[in-house]
């Protein structure tokens, strides 16, 4: 185990003015508090806090952060208290240790709703002092390095949590080396066979082609020498997980991957960065679309570098990153560069981002989410996606995640601009709203008074801010329509059980369902969030239907003579809950038509054939077939999802036939077996809500009259 003196020596190497006594006292206190405790591996527990402190010392962080690492588990796992730590080591350290303890207790691998709340707490802790998350990341890195001593199921749980949260967060903070190592350690646990396979293929490739990295490094160094540029060139093979992710995203085999090597050129000045870029592009052909200038447009975490991909030796694609030494220090440590020390003083790196401003920019766009689901989606979108930088017509820069569209751009400027957007120009050319924006483009948003967000916009936008704003606007706009529809569904449900719907009944049902008002109850009914059947059940539990209690199809109609037979007319396909009338046919019994069926005009002069009928009151079996005429997108998985949506509504598809097939859409008729009008409305609403359903209407075929 690293001794106290070893740790002090490590810190003194970059901070000669370190408070050695403070480090020694923290080491002794932590060791005493954890005495008698052991890790799963059997090692003394204190080896873990010491290892975490060493990781942070390698990042050249300040004394308070190193001391926090030594004590980060004392308040949680020992008899130590916040007050005692504050008394011995100061309020700053006590606050940091307490913050790490709270992060540890968040249980970030919990359910979606709880996870969203945990993310809120995590960002709150980060906003207080970002060093808390630096200690936590180092803590997780050491735990992943020693994970083999855990039970297999615990390994998988920790690995997934690390991949989903901590690796992504490290990348967002600009700590790319830590992200790479966390992802690789996680990859070893979650998919060891794939990782081993990639490493084997690398070994085979090296055997066949020789030391490609050494050769290409020499090629680049030669070109720089010709241009009289002094710089260091470093090459490496990309990490196994990075290669695996690229294989999965592009659906390519290892042999077809081209840019599996990365090279870094580090120079002295920003001017030299661009000279190096020119020398490389003069010697090798640049790959279109693979150039990014993060020097002129830095990332929000302070990252600056030029990225280019060229066709290098033997046609192999080679990614080259060009940056100065100061840019490199920020690229390696990200936001942590703010606390880095050298020669006893905090490093004054002009590219190090102010952590307070950085965390404020990250959380600002997450504060508008109204519920857990929206917040969690916004967090993941903000954390996991790289950025593009676009310009307003006035030249202001707008930062967006990769894959963002003009709609995201509009909402990034202001919610009002997004809501009223009707079009966009990119580099002065009119483009569709679903166009994916690229770095450096100028975007002009076209608005119109009276324009409102469309349901399909949810699938177009990429940012959490835009998705939240669109959903909020749609909820407000749809509320009135849903209330009207809910009123009709409630009326049908009450009629089924022979009860009269009233304002008092709806208010009572809303209260029993823990809803604020009868309007909220109706809105949920209309949006299919709440079945009308449940409203009736909470008011009249004695009428709750048990399996087998449905009305038999042969007794569904009231008003027939004892010897009369009946069948539903295929032209209008009436269902229980709809007003109906019967038409008698010689030798065929009675055909049941919906009261608004166009076919009834044929019998206006034959009133003696009309029979006044109603549906039997009560629950009906799902045997009443209704045909829906639909137009859906011709995309993979759409038809399967449509069938799943119908199944989720406890409805059965009895037939399906296509009436038109085009390159971009299908038109089809689906026959669905339903219980009643309420059931039909629920199925239709579920289908209308799907963004790939362009139109849906009830199919009525007058050619199929009796």
C-alpha positions in Angstrom: 0.0 0.0 0.0 1.2 3.5 -0.8 2.5 5.1 2.5 1.8 8.6 3.7 5.3 9.7 2.7 4.9 8.2 -0.8 1.7 10.2 -1.3 3.3 13.4 0.0 6.2 12.9 -2.4 3.8 12.4 -5.3 2.0 15.6 -4.5 5.2 17.6 -3.9 6.4 16.7 -7.4 3.8 19.2 -8.8 3.1 21.3 -5.7 6.3 21.9 -3.6 4.2 24.2 -1.3 1.8 21.4 -0.3 0.8 21.2 3.3 2.6 17.9 4.1 1.4 17.8 7.7 -2.3 18.1 6.6 -1.8 15.2 4.2 0.0 13.1 6.9 -2.7 13.9 9.5 -5.5 13.0 7.0 -3.7 9.7 6.1 -3.3 8.8 9.8 -6.9 9.7 10.6 -8.4 7.8 7.7 -6.3 4.7 8.5 -7.4 4.8 12.1 -11.1 5.2 11.2 -11.0 2.2 8.7 -9.0 -0.1 11.0 -10.4 -3.6 11.0 -12.4 -3.0 7.7 -11.6 -5.1 4.6 -12.5 -5.0 0.9 -14.0 -7.9 -1.0 -10.5 -8.8 -2.2 -9.4 -9.2 1.4 -7.1 -6.1 1.4 -7.4 -3.6 4.2 -10.2 -1.1 3.3 -7.9 1.9 3.6 -6.0 0.8 0.5 -9.0 2.1 -1.5 -9.1 5.8 -0.2 -5.3 5.9 -0.7 -5.6 4.7 -4.3 -8.3 7.3 -5.0 -6.0 10.0 -3.5 -3.2 8.8 -5.8 -5.4 9.0 -8.9 -6.3 12.6 -8.0 -2.6 13.4 -7.3 -1.8 12.2 -10.8 -4.3 14.7 -12.0 -2.2 17.3 -10.0 -5.2 18.5 -7.9 -5.1 20.7 -4.8 -4.6 19.6 -1.2 -8.3 19.8 -0.2 -9.2 17.4 -2.9 -6.4 14.9 -2.0 -7.5 15.1 1.7 -11.1 14.5 0.7 -10.1 11.4 -1.2 -8.4 10.0 1.9 -11.5 10.7 4.1 -14.3 10.2 1.5 -15.7 7.1 3.2 -15.2 8.0 6.8 -18.5 9.8 7.5 -20.4 7.0 5.7 -18.6 3.8 6.9 -17.0 4.7 10.3 -17.8 6.4 13.6 -16.4 9.7 12.2 -18.8 12.6 11.9 -19.1 15.8 9.9 -18.3 17.9 12.9 -15.2 15.9 13.8 -13.9 16.2 10.2 -14.6 19.9 10.1 -12.8 20.4 13.5 -9.7 18.5 12.4 -9.4 19.4 8.7 -11.6 22.5 8.1 -15.1 23.3 6.8 -14.0 23.1 3.2 -12.8 19.4 3.5 -15.8 18.5 5.6 -18.2 19.9 3.0 -16.4 18.0 0.2 -16.5 14.7 2.2 -20.2 15.2 3.0 -20.9 15.9 -0.7 -19.1 12.6 -1.7 -21.1 10.7 0.9 -24.4 12.0 -0.4 -23.4 11.1 -4.0 -22.5 7.6 -2.8 -25.9 7.2 -1.2 -27.9 8.2 -4.3 -28.1 4.6 -5.7 -28.0 5.8 -9.3 -28.9 2.4 -10.7 -32.5 2.6 -9.5 -35.8 2.9 -11.4 -36.3 5.5 -14.1 -38.4 7.9 -11.9 -36.0 7.7 -9.0 -33.0 7.9 -11.3 -34.3 11.2 -12.6 -34.5 12.6 -9.1 -31.0 11.2 -8.4 -29.7 13.1 -11.4 -31.2 16.3 -10.0 -29.4 15.7 -6.7 -26.2 14.8 -8.5 -26.2 18.1 -10.4 -27.1 20.0 -7.3 -24.0 18.5 -5.5 -21.9 19.3 -8.6 -23.1 22.9 -8.7 -22.0 23.3 -5.0 -18.4 22.2 -5.7 -17.3 20.3 -8.7 -14.5 18.6 -6.8 -17.1 16.4 -5.2 -17.7 14.7 -8.6 -13.9 14.5 -9.3 -13.4 12.5 -6.1 -16.4 10.3 -7.0 -15.1 9.6 -10.5 -11.7 8.6 -9.1 -13.5 6.5 -6.5 -15.5 4.7 -9.3 -12.3 4.3 -11.4 -10.5 2.4 -8.6 -13.6 0.3 -7.9 -13.7 -0.7 -11.6 -10.0 -1.5 -11.6 -10.6 -3.9 -8.7 -14.1 -5.1 -9.7 -13.1 -8.8 -10.2 -13.3 -9.4 -6.4 -17.1 -8.6 -6.5 -19.9 -11.2 -7.1 -20.7 -11.6 -10.8 -24.2 -10.0 -10.6 -22.7 -7.0 -8.6 -20.0 -6.6 -11.3 -22.7 -6.3 -14.0 -24.8 -3.8 -12.0 -21.8 -1.6 -11.3 -20.5 -1.8 -14.8 -23.9 -0.8 -16.3 -24.1 2.1 -13.9 -20.5 3.2 -14.8 -21.2 3.1 -18.5 -24.6 4.9 -18.3 -23.6 7.6 -15.9 -19.9 8.0 -14.8 -18.1 7.3 -18.1 -20.5 9.7 -19.9 -20.1 12.3 -17.2 -16.3 12.1 -17.4 -16.5 12.6 -21.1 -18.9 15.6 -20.7 -16.4 17.1 -18.3 -13.6 16.8 -20.8 -11.7 14.0 -18.9 -11.3 11.8 -22.0 -8.6 9.6 -20.6 -10.9 8.7 -17.6 -13.9 8.1 -19.9 -11.8 5.8 -22.1 -10.5 3.7 -19.2 -14.0 3.5 -17.5 -15.5 2.4 -20.8 -12.8 -0.2 -21.3 -13.1 -1.6 -17.8 -16.9 -1.7 -18.2 -16.5 -3.5 -21.6 -14.4 -6.2 -19.9 -17.3 -7.0 -17.6 -20.3 -6.6 -19.9 -18.9 -8.1 -23.1 -15.5 -9.8 -22.4 -15.8 -12.0 -25.5 -16.2 -9.0 -27.9 -13.2 -7.2 -26.2 -11.0 -10.2 -26.4 -12.0 -10.7 -30.1 -11.0 -7.1 -31.0 -7.7 -7.4 -29.2 -6.9 -10.7 -31.0 -7.7 -9.0 -34.4 -5.4 -6.1 -33.5 -2.6 -8.6 -32.8 -3.2 -10.3 -36.1 -3.3 -6.9 -37.9 0.0 -5.9 -36.4 1.5 -9.2 -37.4 0.4 -8.7 -41.0 1.2 -5.0 -41.5 4.0 -4.4 -39.0 4.1 -1.4 -36.6 1.8 0.9 -38.5 1.7 3.5 -35.6 5.5 3.9 -35.7 5.5 4.2 -39.5 2.8 6.9 -39.6 4.2 8.8 -36.7 7.5 9.0 -38.7 5.6 10.1 -41.8 4.0 13.0 -39.9 7.2 14.0 -38.2 9.0 14.1 -41.5 6.4 16.5 -43.0 6.7 18.7 -40.0 10.4 18.8 -40.3 10.1 19.9 -43.9 7.9 22.8 -42.8 10.4 23.7 -40.0 7.8 23.1 -37.3 8.8 21.7 -33.9 6.1 19.5 -32.4 5.7 16.1 -30.6 3.7 13.4 -32.5 2.0 10.6 -30.6 0.1 7.6 -32.1 -2.1 5.0 -30.6 -4.6 2.3 -31.5 -8.1 3.3 -30.4 -9.6 1.6 -27.4 -11.4 -1.8 -27.8 -14.7 -0.3 -26.7 -14.4 2.7 -29.1 -13.8 0.3 -32.0 -16.7 -1.9 -30.9 -19.1 1.1 -30.6 -18.1 2.2 -34.1 -18.7 -1.3 -35.5 -22.1 -1.3 -33.9 -23.1 2.2 -35.1 -21.9 1.7 -38.7 -22.8 -2.0 -38.9 -19.3 -2.8 -40.1 -17.0 -5.8 -39.5 -13.5 -5.1 -38.0 -11.8 -5.7 -41.4 -13.9 -2.9 -42.9 -13.1 -0.3 -40.3 -10.6 2.2 -41.5 -9.8 4.8 -38.9 -8.8 2.6 -36.0 -5.6 4.6 -35.3 -5.4 8.0 -33.7 -2.5 10.5 -33.8 -1.9 13.6 -31.7 0.4 16.5 -32.6 1.3 18.9 -29.8 2.9 22.2 -30.6 3.7 25.5 -28.9 1.3 28.1 -30.4 -2.1 28.4 -31.9 -0.6 29.6 -35.2 1.5 26.5 -35.4 -1.7 24.4 -35.1 -2.9 25.7 -38.4 0.5 25.4 -40.1 0.6 21.8 -39.0 -2.9 21.3 -40.5 -1.8 22.8 -43.8 1.3 20.5 -43.9 -0.8 17.4 -43.2 -3.4 18.3 -45.8 -0.7 19.0 -48.4 0.8 15.6 -47.9 -2.4 13.5 -47.5 -5.9 13.8 -48.9 -8.5 15.0 -46.3 -11.6 12.9 -45.8 -14.7 15.0 -46.5 -16.9 15.8 -43.6 -14.3 14.7 -41.0 -12.8 18.1 -40.1 -13.6 19.9 -36.9 -12.1 23.1 -35.6 -12.6 23.2 -31.8 -10.0 26.0 -31.5 -12.1 28.6 -33.1 -15.3 27.1 -31.6 -14.3 25.5 -28.3 -16.5 23.0 -26.4 -18.4 24.2 -23.3 -15.9 22.3 -21.1 -13.0 24.2 -22.5 -11.8 21.6 -25.0 -9.8 23.0 -27.9 -8.2 21.1 -30.7 -8.3 20.6 -34.5 -9.5 17.2 -35.7 -9.0 16.0 -39.2 -9.1 12.6 -40.8 -6.8 11.8 -43.8 -6.1 8.9 -46.1 -2.6 8.0 -44.9 -0.1 5.2 -45.6 -1.6 2.4 -47.8 -4.9 4.3 -48.0 -5.6 3.8 -44.3 -7.8 6.5 -42.7 -5.9 8.2 -39.9 -7.4 10.6 -37.4 -5.1 13.5 -36.3 -5.7 15.9 -33.4 -3.6 19.1 -33.4 -3.3 21.3 -30.3 -1.0 23.3 -28.1 0.5 22.1 -24.8 -1.9 24.2 -22.8 -4.9 22.9 -24.9 -3.6 19.4 -24.3 -3.6 19.8 -20.5 -7.3 20.9 -20.6 -8.1 18.1 -23.1 -6.6 15.5 -20.6 -8.1 16.9 -17.4 -11.1 18.9 -18.7 -12.9 20.9 -16.1 -10.5 19.6 -13.5 -7.7 21.8 -15.0 -9.2 24.6 -12.9 -7.7 23.1 -9.8 -4.4 21.8 -11.3 -1.1 22.9 -9.5 2.4 23.2 -10.9 5.4 24.4 -8.9 3.3 25.2 -5.9 0.8 27.5 -7.6 -2.5 26.9 -9.3 -1.9 26.7 -13.1 -3.1 29.8 -15.0 -4.3 28.0 -18.1 -6.2 30.4 -20.3 -8.2 27.5 -21.8 -9.4 26.1 -18.4 -13.1 26.7 -18.1 -14.6 28.2 -14.9 -16.4 25.2 -13.3 -19.1 27.4 -11.9 -20.0 28.7 -15.3 -19.7 25.3 -16.9 -22.1 23.6 -14.4 -24.5 26.5 -14.7 -24.6 26.1 -18.5 -25.2 22.4 -18.2 -28.0 22.7 -15.6 -29.7 25.8 -17.1 -31.4 23.9 -19.9 -32.4 21.1 -17.5 -34.4 23.3 -15.1 -37.4 23.7 -17.5 -38.3 20.0 -17.4 -41.6 19.6 -15.5 -41.6 15.9 -14.7 -39.1 13.1 -14.0 -39.3 11.6 -17.4 -38.6 14.9 -19.2 -35.8 15.7 -16.9 -34.1 12.3 -17.3 -34.4 12.5 -21.1 -33.0 16.1 -21.0 -30.0 15.0 -18.8 -29.1 12.0 -21.1 -29.4 14.1 -24.2 -27.2 16.8 -22.8 -24.6 14.3 -21.4 -24.2 11.8 -24.2 -24.1 13.8 -27.4 -21.2 15.7 -28.9 -21.8 19.3 -30.0 -22.1 21.3 -33.1 -21.8 25.1 -33.3 -24.1 27.2 -35.5 -24.5 30.9 -36.0 -27.5 33.2 -35.9 -27.9 35.8 -38.8 -26.2 38.3 -36.4 -23.2 36.0 -35.9 -24.0 34.8 -32.3 -22.9 31.2 -31.6 -25.5 28.6 -30.6 -24.2 25.3 -29.2 -26.3 22.2 -29.9 -25.8 18.4 -29.6 -24.8 16.5 -32.7 -27.9 15.5 -34.7 -29.7 18.8 -33.8 -32.1 20.3 -36.3 -33.3 23.9 -37.1 -36.1 23.3 -34.6 -33.6 22.7 -31.8 -31.8 25.9 -32.9 -35.1 27.8 -32.7 -35.9 26.5 -29.2 -32.3 27.2 -28.1 -32.9 30.8 -28.9 -36.3 31.1 -27.2 -39.3 28.9 -26.6 -41.5 31.4 -28.3 -39.3 31.3 -31.5 -39.5 27.5 -31.5 -43.3 27.3 -31.0 -43.9 29.7 -33.9 -41.4 28.2 -36.3 -42.7 27.4 -39.8 -39.4 27.0 -41.7 -35.7 27.6 -41.7 -32.8 28.7 -43.9 -29.4 27.1 -43.5 -26.6 29.1 -45.2 -29.4 31.2 -46.9 -31.0 28.1 -48.5 -34.5 26.9 -47.4 -34.3 23.5 -45.8 -36.8 21.0 -44.2 -37.1 21.3 -40.4 -35.7 17.8 -40.0 -32.3 18.7 -41.6 -29.4 17.8 -39.4 -27.2 20.8 -38.7 -23.4 20.8 -39.2 -20.6 22.8 -37.6 -20.2 26.4 -38.8 -23.6 26.7 -40.5 -25.6 29.9 -40.3 -29.3 29.3 -39.4 -32.2 31.7 -39.9 -35.6 30.7 -38.4 -38.8 31.7 -40.1 -41.8 32.3 -37.8 -45.5 32.9 -38.3 -48.1 34.2 -35.9 -50.6 31.6 -34.9 -48.2 28.6 -35.7 -48.3 25.9 -33.0 -46.0 22.9 -32.4 -46.9 19.7 -34.2 -46.9 16.2 -32.7 -44.3 15.0 -35.3 -41.8 17.6 -34.0 -41.1 15.4 -31.0 -39.3 12.9 -33.3 -37.5 15.7 -35.2 -35.8 17.5 -32.3 -32.7 16.2 -30.5 -32.4 18.4 -27.4 -34.2 17.9 -24.1 -35.1 21.6 -24.0 -37.0 21.4 -27.3 -38.7 18.1 -26.5 -39.9 19.5 -23.1 -41.2 22.7 -24.7 -43.1 20.9 -27.5 -44.7 18.4 -25.0 -45.8 21.3 -22.8 -47.4 23.2 -25.7 -49.1 20.1 -27.1 -50.5 19.3 -23.7 -52.0 22.7 -23.4 -53.4 22.7 -26.9 -54.8 19.2 -26.7 -56.3 19.6 -23.2 -59.5 21.2 -24.6 -59.9 18.5 -27.2 -59.2 15.7 -24.7 -61.8 17.1 -22.2 -64.5 17.0 -24.9 -63.5 13.4 -26.0 -63.3 12.3 -22.4 -66.8 13.6 -21.7 -68.1 11.4 -24.5 -66.2 8.4 -23.4 -67.5 8.9 -19.8 -71.1 9.2 -21.1 -70.7 5.9 -22.9 -69.2 4.2 -19.9 -72.0 5.3 -17.6 -74.6 4.3 -20.1 -73.2 0.8 -20.3 -73.9 0.2 -16.6 -77.3 2.0 -16.7 -76.2 5.0 -14.7 -76.5 8.7 -15.3 -73.4 10.8 -15.7 -73.3 14.1 -13.7 -70.8 16.7 -12.6 -71.0 15.4 -9.1 -70.3 11.9 -10.1 -67.2 13.0 -12.1 -66.0 15.2 -9.2 -66.4 12.2 -6.8 -64.5 9.9 -9.2 -61.7 12.4 -9.6 -61.3 12.7 -5.9 -61.2 8.9 -5.4 -58.6 8.6 -8.2 -56.5 11.4 -6.5 -57.0 13.8 -9.3 -57.3 17.6 -8.9 -60.6 18.1 -10.7 -63.2 16.6 -13.0 -61.6 18.4 -16.0 -58.3 16.6 -15.2 -60.2 13.3 -15.1 -61.9 14.0 -18.5 -58.5 15.1 -20.0 -56.9 11.8 -19.0 -59.9 9.9 -20.3 -59.6 11.7 -23.7 -55.8 11.2 -23.9 -56.2 7.4 -23.2 -54.2 7.7 -19.9 -57.2 6.5 -18.0 -59.8 4.0 -19.1 -63.4 5.1 -18.7 -64.2 1.7 -17.2 -62.0 2.6 -14.2 -64.1 5.7 -13.5 -67.3 3.7 -13.3 -65.6 1.0 -11.2 -64.5 3.5 -8.5 -68.1 4.8 -8.2 -69.9 1.5 -8.6 -67.6 -1.4 -7.6 -70.5 -3.8 -7.4 -70.8 -3.5 -11.2 -67.1 -4.4 -11.8 -66.9 -7.0 -14.5 -65.4 -10.4 -13.6 -64.0 -12.7 -16.2 -66.8 -14.5 -18.0 -69.4 -11.8 -17.0 -69.5 -10.3 -20.5 -72.8 -10.3 -22.4 -73.0 -13.1 -24.8 -72.9 -11.9 -28.5 -76.2 -13.7 -29.1 -77.9 -11.5 -26.4 -76.2 -8.2 -27.4 -79.3 -6.5 -28.9 -82.5 -5.4 -27.1 -85.8 -5.0 -29.0 -85.9 -8.1 -31.2 -88.8 -10.5 -31.4 -88.1 -13.9 -29.8 -87.6 -15.7 -33.1 -85.7 -13.0 -34.9 -82.0 -13.5 -35.7 -79.6 -10.6 -36.3 -76.2 -9.7 -37.7 -74.2 -6.5 -37.8 -74.2 -4.7 -41.2 -70.8 -4.9 -42.8 -71.1 -1.5 -44.4 -71.1 0.5 -41.1 -70.0 -2.1 -38.5 -71.8 -0.7 -35.4 -70.4 -1.4 -32.0 -72.0 -1.3 -28.5 -72.4 2.2 -27.3 -73.4 3.6 -30.7 -77.1 4.4 -31.6 -78.4 1.7 -33.9 -81.5 0.7 -36.0 -82.5 -2.7 -37.5 -83.6 -3.4 -41.1 -85.5 -6.6 -41.7 -84.6 -8.9 -44.7 -86.8 -11.8 -45.8 -85.0 -15.0 -44.9 -82.1 -13.1 -43.5 -83.4 -11.8 -40.1 -82.4 -8.3 -39.0 -79.3 -6.4 -40.0 -78.0 -3.9 -37.4 -76.9 -0.5 -38.8 -75.4 2.5 -37.1 -78.0 5.3 -37.1 -75.7 7.5 -39.3 -75.1 4.8 -41.9 -75.4 6.2 -45.4 -77.0 2.9 -46.5 -80.1 3.7 -44.6 -81.1 6.2 -47.3 -82.1 3.2 -49.4 -84.9 2.3 -47.0 -86.4 5.7 -46.4 -89.6 4.7 -48.2 -89.8 1.3 -46.4 -90.5 2.3 -42.9 -92.2 -1.0 -42.1 -88.8 -2.7 -42.3 -87.3 -0.5 -39.6 -86.9 -1.9 -36.1 -86.1 0.3 -33.1 -83.2 -1.4 -31.3 -80.6 -0.7 -28.6 -77.5 -2.5 -27.3 -77.8 -4.6 -24.1 -76.6 -2.6 -21.1 -73.4 -4.0 -19.6 -69.9 -5.2 -20.6 -69.7 -6.8 -24.1 -67.1 -9.3 -25.4 -64.4 -8.2 -27.8 -66.0 -9.8 -30.9 -67.3 -6.7 -32.8 -65.0 -6.2 -35.8 -64.3 -2.6 -36.9 -62.2 -1.7 -40.0 -59.7 1.1 -39.9 -58.3 2.8 -43.0 -54.8 3.9 -42.2 -51.8 5.6 -44.0 -48.5 4.8 -42.3 -44.8 5.5 -43.0 -42.9 3.0 -45.1 -40.2 2.5 -42.5 -38.7 -0.5 -40.8 -40.6 -1.6 -37.7 -43.6 0.7 -38.2 -46.2 -2.0 -39.0 -44.9 -4.1 -36.1 -45.3 -1.2 -33.7 -48.9 -0.5 -35.0 -49.8 -4.1 -34.2 -48.2 -3.9 -30.8 -50.2 -0.7 -30.0 -53.4 -2.5 -30.9 -52.4 -5.5 -28.8 -51.6 -3.2 -25.8 -55.3 -2.0 -25.9 -56.4 -5.7 -25.5 -57.7 -5.8 -29.0 -57.2 -8.5 -31.6 -56.3 -8.0 -35.3 -58.6 -10.3 -37.4 -57.4 -9.2 -40.8 -55.0 -6.8 -42.5 -54.8 -5.9 -46.2 -52.8 -3.3 -48.1 -54.7 -1.0 -50.6 -51.7 1.0 -51.7 -47.9 0.8 -51.5 -45.6 3.7 -52.2 -42.0 4.4 -51.6 -42.6 6.5 -48.6 -46.0 5.2 -47.3 -48.4 2.3 -47.1 -52.1 2.5 -47.1 -53.9 -0.4 -45.5 -57.1 -1.6 -43.9 -56.9 -3.3 -40.5 -59.8 -5.3 -39.0 -59.8 -5.1 -35.2 -62.1 -7.0 -32.8 -63.5 -4.6 -30.2 -65.8 -4.6 -27.2 -67.6 -1.3 -27.6 -67.3 2.4 -28.7 -65.1 3.2 -25.8 -62.7 0.4 -26.7 -62.7 1.7 -30.3 -61.9 5.2 -29.2 -59.0 4.0 -27.1 -57.5 2.0 -29.9 -57.9 4.9 -32.4 -56.3 7.3 -30.0 -53.3 5.1 -29.4 -52.8 4.8 -33.1 -53.3 8.6 -33.8 -50.6 9.3 -31.2 -48.0 7.4 -33.1 -45.9 9.8 -35.2 -45.6 7.3 -38.1 -49.4 7.2 -38.5 -50.3 9.9 -41.1 -54.0 9.4 -41.2 -56.6 7.0 -39.6 -60.3 6.9 -40.2 -63.1 4.3 -39.8 -63.4 2.3 -42.9 -67.0 2.0 -44.2 -67.6 0.0 -47.3 -71.1 0.6 -48.8 -70.4 -2.1 -51.4 -70.7 -4.7 -48.6 -74.4 -4.0 -47.9 -76.6 -7.1 -47.1 
